[in-house]
C-alpha cells in the first residue's frame, strides 16, 4: 500500500504541474499568470473587497495576497481605494482595463475546463474525484475556500 500512496502522491503533484503549464500557456497572450487570473476572477465575481477578504477566497496563495494585488495594480488592472464606511480598510476593485480582460479570462477558463473535460469526460468519475479530493482536504483552509467560492458542502 505504501508504494501505491507514493504513486498517488506523485500523480497528484504531476496533475497540478501539467495543469498549470497548460493554463499558463492559455494565458500567455494576456500577460497574466494563473494566480493573477484567480484574483481578477474573484473580484469580478464578488465585487470590491479588502485584501483580507480576497485572501479568504484565494486558493493559489496561502499567505497574504498583497504581492499579487500589487502586481495587478502595477499593470493597472486593479485599483485600491479607501472604504468610505471604514477608513481603516482599503478595498480593491477592477479598473476599466481589468474589466476589459474578463471576457478573455473567461474564454481561457472555459478552454481549460474543456481540456480537462476531454481527459475526464465521465460525469461519475468527475463526481468521484471531487468526493475523493474533498475528503482528502477535509478540515483544511483550502476546502473551506472552495466551499465558499462554489457554494458546495
DSSP file (Angstrom, degrees, kcal/mol; ACC not computed):
  #  RESIDUE AA STRUCTURE BP1 BP2  ACC     N-H-->O    O-->H-N    N-H-->O    O-->H-N    TCO  KAPPA ALPHA  PHI   PSI    X-CA   Y-CA   Z-CA
    1    1 A X     >        0   0    0      0, 0.0     4,-2.3     0, 0.0     5,-0.2   0.000 360.0 360.0 360.0 -37.1    0.0    0.0    0.0
    2    2 A X  H  >  +     0   0    0      1,-0.2     4,-1.9     2,-0.2     5,-0.1   0.885 360.0  49.5 -57.7 -41.3    2.9    2.4    0.8
    3    3 A X  H  > S+     0   0    0      1,-0.2     4,-2.3     2,-0.2    -1,-0.2   0.893 109.7  51.9 -64.4 -41.0    4.1    2.3   -2.8
    4    4 A X  H  > S+     0   0    0      1,-0.2     4,-2.7     2,-0.2    -2,-0.2   0.893 108.2  50.9 -63.6 -40.2    0.6    3.0   -4.1
    5    5 A X  H  X S+     0   0    0     -4,-2.3     4,-2.6     2,-0.2    -1,-0.2   0.898 109.9  50.2 -64.8 -39.8    0.3    6.0   -1.8
    6    6 A X  H  X S+     0   0    0     -4,-1.9     4,-2.1     2,-0.2    -2,-0.2   0.901 110.7  49.3 -65.1 -40.4    3.6    7.3   -3.1
    7    7 A X  H  X S+     0   0    0     -4,-2.3     4,-2.2     2,-0.2    -2,-0.2   0.934 111.4  49.9 -61.9 -45.7    2.4    6.8   -6.7
    8    8 A X  H  X S+     0   0    0     -4,-2.7     4,-2.6     1,-0.2    -2,-0.2   0.919 108.1  54.0 -58.0 -44.9   -0.8    8.7   -5.8
    9    9 A X  H  X S+     0   0    0     -4,-2.6     4,-2.2     1,-0.2    -1,-0.2   0.915 112.1  43.0 -56.9 -45.5    1.2   11.5   -4.3
   10   10 A X  H  X S+     0   0    0     -4,-2.1     4,-2.5     2,-0.2    -1,-0.2   0.800 110.5  55.8 -75.8 -27.6    3.3   12.0   -7.4
   11   11 A X  H  X S+     0   0    0     -4,-2.2     4,-2.5     2,-0.2    -2,-0.2   0.923 109.5  47.0 -65.6 -43.3    0.3   11.7   -9.7
   12   12 A X  H  X S+     0   0    0     -4,-2.6     4,-2.1     2,-0.2    -2,-0.2   0.940 114.0  47.3 -62.2 -47.0   -1.4   14.5   -7.8
   13   13 A X  H  X S+     0   0    0     -4,-2.2     4,-2.3    -5,-0.2    -2,-0.2   0.907 113.1  48.7 -61.0 -42.5    1.7   16.6   -8.0
   14   14 A X  H  X S+     0   0    0     -4,-2.5     4,-3.0     2,-0.2     5,-0.3   0.879 108.1  54.1 -66.9 -38.5    2.1   15.9  -11.7
   15   15 A X  H  X S+     0   0    0     -4,-2.5     4,-2.5     2,-0.2    -1,-0.2   0.924 110.5  46.8 -60.9 -43.9   -1.5   16.7  -12.4
   16   16 A X  H  X S+     0   0    0     -4,-2.1     4,-2.6     2,-0.2     5,-0.2   0.942 114.3  47.1 -63.3 -46.5   -1.1   20.1  -10.8
   17   17 A X  H  X S+     0   0    0     -4,-2.3     4,-2.0     1,-0.2    -2,-0.2   0.943 115.1  44.7 -60.6 -49.6    2.2   20.8  -12.6
   18   18 A X  H  X S+     0   0    0     -4,-3.0     4,-2.3     1,-0.2    -1,-0.2   0.897 113.4  51.5 -63.2 -40.9    0.8   19.7  -16.0
   19   19 A X  H  X S+     0   0    0     -4,-2.5     4,-3.0    -5,-0.3     5,-0.2   0.921 109.3  49.0 -63.4 -45.2   -2.4   21.7  -15.4
   20   20 A X  H  X S+     0   0    0     -4,-2.6     4,-2.9     1,-0.2     5,-0.3   0.888 110.0  52.4 -63.0 -38.1   -0.6   24.9  -14.5
   21   21 A X  H  X S+     0   0    0     -4,-2.0     4,-1.6    -5,-0.2    -1,-0.2   0.937 113.2  43.6 -61.9 -46.8    1.6   24.5  -17.6
   22   22 A X  H  X S+     0   0    0     -4,-2.3     4,-1.8     2,-0.2    -2,-0.2   0.936 116.8  45.7 -64.0 -47.8   -1.4   24.2  -19.9
   23   23 A X  H  X S+     0   0    0     -4,-3.0     4,-1.3     1,-0.2    -2,-0.2   0.923 111.5  50.7 -66.4 -44.3   -3.4   27.0  -18.2
   24   24 A X  H  X S+     0   0    0     -4,-2.9     4,-0.7    -5,-0.2    -1,-0.2   0.856 108.1  54.8 -62.0 -32.8   -0.4   29.4  -18.1
   25   25 A X  H >< S+     0   0    0     -4,-1.6     3,-0.7    -5,-0.3     4,-0.3   0.892 105.7  51.6 -64.8 -39.4    0.1   28.7  -21.8
   26   26 A X  H 3< S+     0   0    0     -4,-1.8     3,-0.3     1,-0.2    -1,-0.2   0.772 113.9  45.8 -65.5 -25.1   -3.6   29.7  -22.5
   27   27 A X  H >X>S+     0   0    0     -4,-1.3     3,-1.7     1,-0.2     5,-1.0   0.516  81.7  98.4 -95.3  -6.9   -2.9   32.9  -20.6
   28   28 A X  G X<5S+     0   0    0     -3,-0.7     3,-1.1    -4,-0.7    -1,-0.2   0.830  80.4  54.4 -58.5 -35.7    0.4   33.9  -22.2
   29   29 A X  G 345S+     0   0    0     -4,-0.3    -1,-0.3    -3,-0.3    -2,-0.1   0.748 106.7  53.1 -68.7 -21.7   -1.2   36.4  -24.6
   30   30 A X  G <45S-     0   0    0     -3,-1.7    -1,-0.3     2,-0.2    -2,-0.2   0.561 106.1-131.1 -86.0  -8.7   -2.9   38.2  -21.7
   31   31 A X  T <<5 +     0   0    0     -3,-1.1     2,-0.3    -4,-0.6    -3,-0.2   0.893  66.7 122.1  57.4  42.2    0.5   38.5  -20.0
   32   32 A X      < -     0   0    0     -5,-1.0    -1,-0.2    -8,-0.2     2,-0.2  -0.943  57.9-130.9-131.2 152.3   -1.0   37.2  -16.8
   33   33 A X     >  -     0   0    0     -2,-0.3     4,-2.3    -3,-0.1     5,-0.2  -0.579  32.5-108.3 -93.6 165.4   -0.3   34.2  -14.5
   34   34 A X  H  > S+     0   0    0      1,-0.2     4,-2.0     2,-0.2     5,-0.1   0.864 121.4  53.7 -60.8 -35.5   -2.9   31.8  -13.3
   35   35 A X  H  > S+     0   0    0      2,-0.2     4,-1.7     1,-0.2    -1,-0.2   0.905 108.4  48.3 -66.4 -41.2   -2.6   33.3   -9.8
   36   36 A X  H  > S+     0   0    0      1,-0.2     4,-2.3     2,-0.2    -2,-0.2   0.895 110.0  53.0 -64.7 -39.2   -3.3   36.8  -11.2
   37   37 A X  H  X S+     0   0    0     -4,-2.3     4,-2.7     1,-0.2    -1,-0.2   0.888 104.9  55.0 -62.9 -39.2   -6.3   35.5  -13.1
   38   38 A X  H  X S+     0   0    0     -4,-2.0     4,-2.3     2,-0.2    -1,-0.2   0.917 108.5  48.6 -61.2 -42.1   -7.7   33.9  -10.0
   39   39 A X  H  X S+     0   0    0     -4,-1.7     4,-2.4     2,-0.2     5,-0.2   0.951 113.6  45.8 -61.1 -50.5   -7.5   37.3   -8.2
   40   40 A X  H  X S+     0   0    0     -4,-2.3     4,-2.2     1,-0.2    -2,-0.2   0.887 112.7  51.2 -62.1 -39.7   -9.2   39.1  -11.1
   41   41 A X  H  X S+     0   0    0     -4,-2.7     4,-2.2     2,-0.2    -1,-0.2   0.910 110.3  48.5 -64.8 -43.4  -11.9   36.4  -11.4
   42   42 A X  H  X S+     0   0    0     -4,-2.3     4,-3.0    -5,-0.2     5,-0.4   0.935 113.0  46.9 -63.4 -46.3  -12.7   36.6   -7.7
   43   43 A X  H  X S+     0   0    0     -4,-2.4     4,-2.1     1,-0.2    -1,-0.2   0.871 111.7  51.6 -66.8 -34.9  -13.0   40.4   -7.7
   44   44 A X  H  < S+     0   0    0     -4,-2.2    -1,-0.2    -5,-0.2    -2,-0.2   0.909 115.8  41.8 -63.8 -41.0  -15.1   40.2  -10.9
   45   45 A X  H  < S+     0   0    0     -4,-2.2    -2,-0.2    -5,-0.2    -1,-0.2   0.892 128.7  26.0 -73.5 -40.8  -17.5   37.7   -9.2
   46   46 A X  H  < S-     0   0    0     -4,-3.0    -3,-0.2     1,-0.2    -2,-0.2   0.612  99.4-134.7-103.6 -15.5  -17.7   39.3   -5.7
   47   47 A X     <  -     0   0    0     -4,-2.1    -1,-0.2    -5,-0.4    45,-0.1  -0.361  57.6  -5.5  87.6-173.3  -17.0   42.9   -6.3
   48   48 A X  S    S+     0   0    0     -2,-0.1     2,-0.3    43,-0.1    45,-0.2  -0.222  74.6 158.6 -58.0 140.2  -14.7   45.3   -4.4
   49   49 A X  B     -A   92   0A   0     43,-1.7    43,-3.5     4,-0.0     2,-0.1  -0.973  40.9 -93.0-156.6 166.2  -13.2   43.7   -1.3
   50   50 A X     >  -     0   0    0     -2,-0.3     4,-2.3    41,-0.2    41,-0.2  -0.379  39.4-111.0 -78.4 164.0  -10.4   44.1    1.2
   51   51 A X  H  > S+     0   0    0     39,-0.4     4,-2.5     1,-0.2    14,-0.3   0.873 120.9  54.6 -62.7 -36.2   -7.1   42.2    0.7
   52   52 A X  H  > S+     0   0    0      2,-0.2     4,-1.3     1,-0.2    -1,-0.2   0.923 107.6  48.5 -63.4 -44.6   -8.1   40.1    3.8
   53   53 A X  H  4 S+     0   0    0      1,-0.2     4,-0.4     2,-0.2     3,-0.3   0.907 111.0  51.4 -61.9 -41.3  -11.5   39.1    2.2
   54   54 A X  H >X S+     0   0    0     -4,-2.3     3,-1.9     1,-0.2     4,-1.8   0.927 105.8  55.3 -59.7 -45.6   -9.7   38.2   -1.0
   55   55 A X  H 3< S+     0   0    0     -4,-2.5    -1,-0.2     1,-0.3    -2,-0.2   0.796 100.6  59.8 -58.5 -29.9   -7.3   36.0    1.0
   56   56 A X  T 3< S+     0   0    0     -4,-1.3    -1,-0.3    -3,-0.3    -2,-0.2   0.603 115.8  33.5 -74.8 -11.0  -10.3   34.1    2.4
   57   57 A X  T <4 S+     0   0    0     -3,-1.9     2,-0.4    -4,-0.4    -2,-0.2   0.583  94.4 101.3-114.0 -18.6  -11.3   33.1   -1.1
   58   58 A X     <  +     0   0    0     -4,-1.8    87,-0.1     1,-0.2    88,-0.1  -0.554  40.2 179.4 -79.6 126.0   -8.0   32.7   -2.9
   59   59 A X  S    S+     0   0    0     -2,-0.4    -1,-0.2     1,-0.1   -24,-0.1   0.757  75.1  62.3 -94.0 -29.5   -6.7   29.2   -3.3
   60   60 A X  S    S+     0   0    0      1,-0.1     2,-0.5   -25,-0.1    -1,-0.1   0.668 101.1  54.1 -74.0 -16.6   -3.5   29.9   -5.1
   61   61 A X        -     0   0    0      1,-0.1    -1,-0.1    -6,-0.1     4,-0.1  -0.954  53.2-176.3-129.3 114.9   -1.9   31.9   -2.3
   62   62 A X  S    S+     0   0    0     -2,-0.5    -1,-0.1     2,-0.1     3,-0.1   0.890  76.2  45.2 -73.4 -40.5   -1.5   30.6    1.3
   63   63 A X  S    S-     0   0    0      1,-0.2     2,-0.1     2,-0.0    -2,-0.1   0.048 117.3 -39.7 -88.0-160.1    0.0   33.8    2.7
   64   64 A X    >   -     0   0    0      1,-0.1     3,-0.6     2,-0.0    -1,-0.2  -0.414  45.7-143.2 -65.7 135.2   -1.2   37.3    2.2
   65   65 A X  T 3> S+     0   0    0    -14,-0.3     4,-2.6     1,-0.2     5,-0.2   0.294  71.6 111.1 -81.2  12.6   -2.2   38.1   -1.4
   66   66 A X  H 3> S+     0   0    0      1,-0.2     4,-2.9     2,-0.2    -1,-0.2   0.877  73.5  53.2 -55.3 -41.7   -0.7   41.6   -1.2
   67   67 A X  H <> S+     0   0    0     -3,-0.6     4,-2.1     2,-0.2    -1,-0.2   0.919 111.2  46.1 -61.9 -43.8    2.1   40.7   -3.6
   68   68 A X  H  > S+     0   0    0     -4,-0.2     4,-1.7     2,-0.2    -2,-0.2   0.924 113.1  49.5 -63.8 -44.6   -0.4   39.5   -6.2
   69   69 A X  H  X S+     0   0    0     -4,-2.6     4,-2.1     1,-0.2    -2,-0.2   0.927 110.3  50.7 -60.9 -45.7   -2.6   42.6   -5.7
   70   70 A X  H  X S+     0   0    0     -4,-2.9     4,-2.5     1,-0.2    -1,-0.2   0.893 107.4  53.4 -60.6 -40.6    0.4   44.9   -6.1
   71   71 A X  H  X S+     0   0    0     -4,-2.1     4,-1.0     1,-0.2    -1,-0.2   0.866 111.4  46.2 -63.7 -34.2    1.4   43.2   -9.3
   72   72 A X  H  <>S+     0   0    0     -4,-1.7     5,-2.9     2,-0.2     6,-1.2   0.793 109.5  53.5 -79.4 -29.1   -2.1   43.8  -10.7
   73   73 A X  H ><5S+     0   0    0     -4,-2.1     3,-1.6     4,-0.2    -2,-0.2   0.912 107.4  52.3 -66.8 -42.1   -2.2   47.4   -9.5
   74   74 A X  H 3<5S+     0   0    0     -4,-2.5    -2,-0.2     1,-0.3    -1,-0.2   0.821 108.0  51.2 -62.5 -31.3    1.1   48.0  -11.4
   75   75 A X  T 3<5S-     0   0    0     -4,-1.0    -1,-0.3    -5,-0.2    -2,-0.2   0.427 115.8-120.0 -84.1   1.5   -0.5   46.5  -14.5
   76   76 A X  T < 5S+     0   0    0     -3,-1.6    21,-0.3     2,-0.2    22,-0.3   0.830  84.7 114.7  62.2  34.8   -3.4   49.0  -14.0
   77   77 A X  S   <S+     0   0    0     -5,-2.9    18,-1.9    20,-0.2     2,-0.3   0.622  74.7  35.8-104.6 -20.6   -5.9   46.1  -13.7
   78   78 A X  E     -B   94   0A   0     -6,-1.2     2,-0.4    16,-0.3    16,-0.2  -0.928  65.5-159.3-128.2 155.5   -6.8   46.7  -10.1
   79   79 A X  E     -B   93   0A   0     14,-2.5    14,-2.2    -2,-0.3     2,-0.5  -0.989   9.6-145.0-132.7 144.6   -7.2   49.9   -8.0
   80   80 A X  E     +B   92   0A   0     -2,-0.4     2,-0.3    12,-0.2    12,-0.2  -0.945  24.3 172.7-112.2 125.4   -7.1   50.2   -4.2
   81   81 A X  E     -B   91   0A   0     10,-3.0    10,-3.8    -2,-0.5     2,-0.2  -0.937  37.4-100.0-130.5 153.1   -9.4   52.8   -2.6
   82   82 A X  E     -B   90   0A   0     -2,-0.3     2,-0.4     8,-0.3     8,-0.3  -0.518  42.0-113.1 -70.4 135.6  -10.2   53.7    1.0
   83   83 A X        -     0   0    0      6,-3.3     6,-0.2     3,-0.5     3,-0.1  -0.563  17.9-149.0 -69.9 124.9  -13.5   52.2    2.2
   84   84 A X  S    S+     0   0    0     -2,-0.4     3,-0.3     1,-0.2    -1,-0.2   0.838  97.2  51.0 -65.9 -32.7  -15.9   55.0    2.8
   85   85 A X  S    S+     0   0    0      1,-0.3     2,-0.3     2,-0.1    -1,-0.2   0.817 127.3  19.7 -74.9 -31.3  -17.7   53.1    5.5
   86   86 A X    >   -     0   0    0      3,-0.2     3,-2.2    -3,-0.1    -3,-0.5  -0.836  65.9-163.8-143.4 100.3  -14.4   52.3    7.4
   87   87 A X  T 3  S+     0   0    0     -2,-0.3    -1,-0.1    -3,-0.3    -3,-0.1   0.652  87.4  66.9 -61.8 -16.8  -11.5   54.5    6.6
   88   88 A X  T 3  S+     0   0    0     -6,-0.1     2,-0.4     2,-0.0    -1,-0.3   0.656  94.4  70.1 -77.3 -14.7   -9.1   51.9    8.1
   89   89 A X    <   -     0   0    0     -3,-2.2    -6,-3.3    -6,-0.2     2,-0.4  -0.866  68.1-152.5-110.9 135.3   -9.8   49.4    5.3
   90   90 A X  E     - B   0  82A   0     -2,-0.4   -39,-0.4    -8,-0.3     2,-0.4  -0.848  11.4-149.4-101.2 142.1   -8.8   49.7    1.7
   91   91 A X  E     - B   0  81A   0    -10,-3.8   -10,-3.0    -2,-0.4     2,-0.4  -0.901   4.1-148.5-110.6 139.4  -11.0   48.0   -1.0
   92   92 A X  E     +AB  49  80A   0    -43,-3.5   -43,-1.7    -2,-0.4     2,-0.3  -0.868  24.1 164.7-106.2 142.1   -9.6   46.6   -4.2
   93   93 A X  E     - B   0  79A   0    -14,-2.2   -14,-2.5    -2,-0.4     2,-0.2  -0.943  40.3 -83.6-147.1 167.4  -11.6   46.6   -7.4
   94   94 A X  E     - B   0  78A   0     -2,-0.3   -16,-0.3   -16,-0.2     2,-0.1  -0.485  36.4-138.7 -73.7 141.5  -11.2   46.1  -11.1
   95   95 A X     >  -     0   0    0    -18,-1.9     4,-2.6    -2,-0.2     5,-0.2  -0.439  36.3 -97.3 -83.5 170.2  -10.1   49.1  -13.2
   96   96 A X  H  > S+     0   0    0      1,-0.2     4,-1.8     2,-0.2     5,-0.1   0.887 129.8  52.5 -56.1 -37.1  -11.8   49.6  -16.6
   97   97 A X  H  > S+     0   0    0    -21,-0.3     4,-1.0     2,-0.2    -1,-0.2   0.890 108.7  49.8 -65.4 -38.8   -8.7   47.9  -18.1
   98   98 A X  H >> S+     0   0    0    -22,-0.3     4,-0.7     1,-0.2     3,-0.5   0.904 108.9  51.7 -64.5 -42.0   -9.2   45.0  -15.7
   99   99 A X  H >< S+     0   0    0     -4,-2.6     3,-0.7     1,-0.2     4,-0.5   0.859 104.2  57.9 -63.5 -35.1  -12.9   44.7  -16.7
  100  100 A X  H 3< S+     0   0    0     -4,-1.8     4,-0.4     1,-0.2     3,-0.3   0.808 103.4  53.7 -64.9 -29.1  -12.0   44.6  -20.4
  101  101 A X  H <X S+     0   0    0     -4,-1.0     4,-2.5    -3,-0.5     3,-0.4   0.696  85.7  85.2 -78.6 -19.1   -9.8   41.5  -19.8
  102  102 A X  H <X S+     0   0    0     -4,-0.7     4,-3.1    -3,-0.7     5,-0.2   0.880  86.3  51.6 -56.6 -44.8  -12.6   39.5  -18.1
  103  103 A X  H  > S+     0   0    0     -4,-0.5     4,-1.9    -3,-0.3    -1,-0.2   0.904 113.1  46.3 -59.3 -38.2  -14.2   38.1  -21.3
  104  104 A X  H  > S+     0   0    0     -4,-0.4     4,-2.2    -3,-0.4    -2,-0.2   0.882 112.9  49.6 -69.9 -37.6  -10.7   36.9  -22.4
  105  105 A X  H  X S+     0   0    0     -4,-2.5     4,-2.7     2,-0.2    -2,-0.2   0.923 110.4  50.4 -64.2 -44.6  -10.0   35.4  -19.0
  106  106 A X  H  X S+     0   0    0     -4,-3.1     4,-2.6    -5,-0.2    -2,-0.2   0.883 109.1  52.1 -61.5 -38.0  -13.4   33.7  -19.1
  107  107 A X  H  X S+     0   0    0     -4,-1.9     4,-2.6    -5,-0.2    -1,-0.2   0.923 110.5  47.3 -63.6 -44.5  -12.6   32.3  -22.5
  108  108 A X  H  X S+     0   0    0     -4,-2.2     4,-2.5     2,-0.2    -2,-0.2   0.906 112.0  50.5 -64.1 -41.4   -9.3   30.9  -21.2
  109  109 A X  H  X S+     0   0    0     -4,-2.7     4,-2.6     2,-0.2    -2,-0.2   0.926 111.5  48.2 -60.5 -44.9  -11.0   29.4  -18.2
  110  110 A X  H  X S+     0   0    0     -4,-2.6     4,-2.2     2,-0.2    -2,-0.2   0.906 111.4  49.9 -62.7 -42.7  -13.6   27.8  -20.5
  111  111 A X  H  X S+     0   0    0     -4,-2.6     4,-1.9     2,-0.2    -1,-0.2   0.919 112.0  47.9 -61.7 -43.4  -10.9   26.4  -22.8
  112  112 A X  H  X S+     0   0    0     -4,-2.5     4,-2.1     1,-0.2    -2,-0.2   0.915 110.4  51.0 -65.2 -43.2   -9.0   25.0  -19.8
  113  113 A X  H  X S+     0   0    0     -4,-2.6     4,-2.6     1,-0.2    -1,-0.2   0.885 109.3  51.9 -60.8 -38.4  -12.2   23.4  -18.4
  114  114 A X  H  X S+     0   0    0     -4,-2.2     4,-2.2     2,-0.2    -1,-0.2   0.874 106.3  53.7 -66.3 -37.0  -12.9   21.8  -21.8
  115  115 A X  H  X S+     0   0    0     -4,-1.9     4,-1.3     2,-0.2    -2,-0.2   0.927 112.1  44.5 -61.7 -44.6   -9.4   20.3  -21.9
  116  116 A X  H  X S+     0   0    0     -4,-2.1     4,-2.5     1,-0.2     3,-0.3   0.919 111.7  53.1 -65.0 -43.1   -9.9   18.7  -18.5
  117  117 A X  H  < S+     0   0    0     -4,-2.6    -2,-0.2     1,-0.2    -1,-0.2   0.844 105.7  54.0 -62.8 -34.2  -13.4   17.5  -19.6
  118  118 A X  H  < S+     0   0    0     -4,-2.2     3,-0.4     1,-0.2    -1,-0.2   0.847 112.5  44.0 -67.1 -33.1  -11.9   15.9  -22.7
  119  119 A X  H  < S+     0   0    0     -4,-1.3     2,-0.4    -3,-0.3    -2,-0.2   0.842 129.8  24.9 -79.8 -34.9   -9.5   14.0  -20.5
  120  120 A X  S  < S+     0   0    0     -4,-2.5    -1,-0.3    -5,-0.1    -2,-0.1  -0.752  72.3 153.0-130.6  83.2  -12.1   13.0  -17.8
  121  121 A X        +     0   0    0     -3,-0.4     2,-0.6    -2,-0.4    -1,-0.1   0.627  39.4 101.2 -92.0 -14.3  -15.4   13.1  -19.6
  122  122 A X     >  -     0   0    0      1,-0.2     4,-2.2     2,-0.1     3,-0.2  -0.622  61.6-152.3 -77.3 117.7  -17.3   10.6  -17.4
  123  123 A X  H  > S+     0   0    0     -2,-0.6     4,-2.7     1,-0.2     5,-0.2   0.866  95.2  54.6 -58.3 -39.3  -19.5   12.5  -15.0
  124  124 A X  H  > S+     0   0    0      1,-0.2     4,-2.5     2,-0.2    -1,-0.2   0.901 108.6  48.5 -63.1 -39.9  -19.4    9.7  -12.4
  125  125 A X  H  > S+     0   0    0     -3,-0.2     4,-2.8     2,-0.2    -2,-0.2   0.903 110.8  50.7 -65.8 -40.8  -15.6    9.8  -12.5
  126  126 A X  H  X S+     0   0    0     -4,-2.2     4,-2.4     2,-0.2    -2,-0.2   0.943 112.7  46.2 -60.7 -47.7  -15.6   13.6  -12.1
  127  127 A X  H  X S+     0   0    0     -4,-2.7     4,-2.4     1,-0.2    -2,-0.2   0.896 112.7  50.3 -62.0 -40.7  -18.0   13.3   -9.1
  128  128 A X  H  X S+     0   0    0     -4,-2.5     4,-2.8     2,-0.2    -2,-0.2   0.914 110.6  48.9 -65.0 -43.1  -15.9   10.6   -7.6
  129  129 A X  H  X S+     0   0    0     -4,-2.8     4,-2.9     2,-0.2     5,-0.3   0.908 110.6  51.1 -63.0 -41.1  -12.7   12.6   -7.9
  130  130 A X  H  X S+     0   0    0     -4,-2.4     4,-2.4    -5,-0.2     5,-0.2   0.932 112.6  46.5 -60.3 -45.4  -14.4   15.6   -6.4
  131  131 A X  H  X S+     0   0    0     -4,-2.4     4,-2.2     2,-0.2    -2,-0.2   0.924 114.6  46.7 -62.6 -45.3  -15.5   13.4   -3.4
  132  132 A X  H  X S+     0   0    0     -4,-2.8     4,-2.2     2,-0.2    -2,-0.2   0.942 116.5  42.7 -63.7 -49.0  -12.1   11.8   -3.0
  133  133 A X  H  X S+     0   0    0     -4,-2.9     4,-2.0     2,-0.2    -1,-0.2   0.862 113.5  52.5 -69.3 -35.2  -10.2   15.1   -3.2
  134  134 A X  H  X S+     0   0    0     -4,-2.4     4,-0.5    -5,-0.3    -1,-0.2   0.902 109.7  49.9 -64.2 -40.7  -12.7   16.9   -0.9
  135  135 A X  H >< S+     0   0    0     -4,-2.2     3,-0.9    -5,-0.2    -2,-0.2   0.909 109.6  50.8 -63.2 -42.6  -12.3   14.1    1.6
  136  136 A X  H 3< S+     0   0    0     -4,-2.2    -1,-0.2     1,-0.2    -2,-0.2   0.879 113.6  45.2 -61.4 -38.5   -8.5   14.4    1.4
  137  137 A X  H >< S+     0   0    0     -4,-2.0     3,-2.0    -5,-0.1     6,-0.5   0.457  82.6 137.1 -86.3  -1.2   -8.8   18.2    2.0
  138  138 A X  T << S+     0   0    0     -3,-0.9     3,-0.1    -4,-0.5    -3,-0.1  -0.168  72.1  17.2 -51.1 132.6  -11.4   17.9    4.8
  139  139 A X  T 3  S+     0   0    0      1,-0.3    -1,-0.3     2,-0.1     2,-0.2   0.507 101.5 116.5  84.0   5.3  -10.6   20.2    7.7
  140  140 A X  S <> S-     0   0    0     -3,-2.0     4,-1.4     1,-0.1    -1,-0.3  -0.658  75.5-120.5-103.8 161.5   -8.2   22.5    5.7
  141  141 A X  H  > S+     0   0    0     -2,-0.2     4,-2.4     1,-0.2     5,-0.2   0.853 111.3  63.4 -62.2 -34.5   -8.5   26.1    4.8
  142  142 A X  H  > S+     0   0    0      1,-0.2     4,-2.2     2,-0.2    -1,-0.2   0.923 103.0  44.9 -59.7 -46.7   -8.4   25.0    1.1
  143  143 A X  H  > S+     0   0    0     -6,-0.5     4,-2.7     1,-0.2    -1,-0.2   0.868 111.3  54.5 -68.6 -33.8  -11.6   23.1    1.2
  144  144 A X  H  X S+     0   0    0     -4,-1.4     4,-2.2     2,-0.2    -1,-0.2   0.912 109.4  47.5 -63.9 -41.0  -13.3   25.9    3.2
  145  145 A X  H  X S+     0   0    0     -4,-2.4     4,-2.6     2,-0.2     5,-0.2   0.912 112.2  49.1 -65.9 -42.4  -12.3   28.4    0.4
  146  146 A X  H  X S+     0   0    0     -4,-2.2     4,-2.5     1,-0.2    -2,-0.2   0.923 111.0  50.6 -62.3 -43.9  -13.5   26.0   -2.3
  147  147 A X  H  X>S+     0   0    0     -4,-2.7     5,-1.0     1,-0.2     4,-0.9   0.895 112.3  47.1 -61.8 -40.8  -16.8   25.6   -0.4
  148  148 A X  H  <5S+     0   0    0     -4,-2.2     3,-0.3     2,-0.2    -2,-0.2   0.942 115.7  44.3 -63.9 -47.8  -17.3   29.4   -0.1
  149  149 A X  H  <5S+     0   0    0     -4,-2.6    -2,-0.2     1,-0.2    -1,-0.2   0.849 125.8  29.9 -69.2 -35.1  -16.5   30.1   -3.7
  150  150 A X  H  <5S-     0   0    0     -4,-2.5    -1,-0.2    -5,-0.2    -2,-0.2   0.312 100.3-125.2-111.8   8.1  -18.5   27.3   -5.2
  151  151 A X  T  <5 +     0   0    0     -4,-0.9     2,-0.3    -3,-0.3    -3,-0.2   0.912  62.0 138.9  49.7  52.8  -21.3   27.1   -2.6
  152  152 A X      <       0   0    0     -5,-1.0    -1,-0.2    -6,-0.2    -2,-0.1  -0.832 360.0 360.0-121.0 162.0  -20.8   23.4   -2.0
  153  153 A X              0   0    0     -2,-0.3    -1,-0.1    -5,-0.0    -6,-0.1   0.301 360.0 360.0-131.3 360.0  -20.7   21.2    1.1
